[in-house]
Amino acid sequence: MLYVIYAEDNKDSLEKRLSVRAAHLARLQILKDEDRLLTAGPMPIADSEEPGHAGFSGSVIIAEFSSLDEAQTWANDDPYVAAGIYQTVTVRPFKRVF
């Protein structure tokens, strides 16, 4: 089943975000390689694909997991969580219609 992982960043976390980005992307690449990743990306604060120093307000990941518990565990193990970038992480089932 698909799950949406919605994470909100702590204020002024851009430097931390950039410092652990490679590890965060490596985990997403594994999901992609396993054909389990529907989409993933950050939410820019500014209305721009490149927000510069404005940074990001959070991230959205939609991926396939065997259960809500597995999705939550995966989300909790994200390098952005360990680095204190995310202030909240919400995981919910997602039903793809289109």
N, C-alpha and C positions, 0 to 999 in steps of 0.2 A: 504494500500500500504506500501511497505517497504521503509525505508529511511536509508541512511548511515550518521552517525554523525562522523566527523573526527575532532579531536581536537589536537592542538599542545601545548605542555607545555612551560611555561616560563622557562628560564634557572635557574638551581639550585632550583627547586621547589619540590624536593623529600621529604624533611621533611614536608612541607605543605601537600603534596599528602598523605603521610602516616597518618597524623593527622586527615584527614577527609575521609579516605578510607571507613570506616564502613558506613557512611551516603551515600556515592556514591554507594556502593554495595547494600545497602538496596533498593535504587530506582530501580536498575537493577533487583533485585530479584522480585519486584512487576511486572515488565514487563515479567519476566520469568514465574511467577506464572499465569499470564494472557495469557500465550502462545503467547506472542507478540515479544519475543526476539529471534532473529536468532543467533547472536553471539556478543560478547563484550570482549574487553581486551586491555591492555596497549601495547605500542610498546617500547621494551627495547632499550636503546641506544647501549649497548654492544650486540654482537652476542651470546646471552645466555638467557635462560629462567629466570635465576636469575641474573640480571645485577649488583646486589650489590649497591655500592655507585654511580655507573655511572647513575643509575636512568632510567627514561623513557623520550621519546621524545614526547609522546602524547598517544591518545587512539582512538580506533575505536569501534563504536557501530552500529549494523544493527538491526533495530527493526521496528515493524509495528505501524503505526499511521494513523489516519483518514485523515490527510492532512499535507502538508508541514508546515503550520502555527502551527499545534499542535506539530509536531516534533521539530520545532525551539523553541517553548515555553518550551517544555520539556528539550531540551538541554540547554537553557539559565538558567533554574532553577537548574542545576546540582550543587551540593556542591563544585565541583572543580572549577566551574566558580566563585561562591561566594567567595571562598578562594584565588582567584587570581592565580590558578595553570595553567589554560589554557590561552594562549595568543591569540589564534584564535580558533573559532569553526565554522565549515562549515557543513551545512546540505543539502543533495541532495537526490532526489528520487533515488531508487535503484531497478533495475529489476533483479530478480533472474532467471537465466537460468538453472543452475545445482545446 
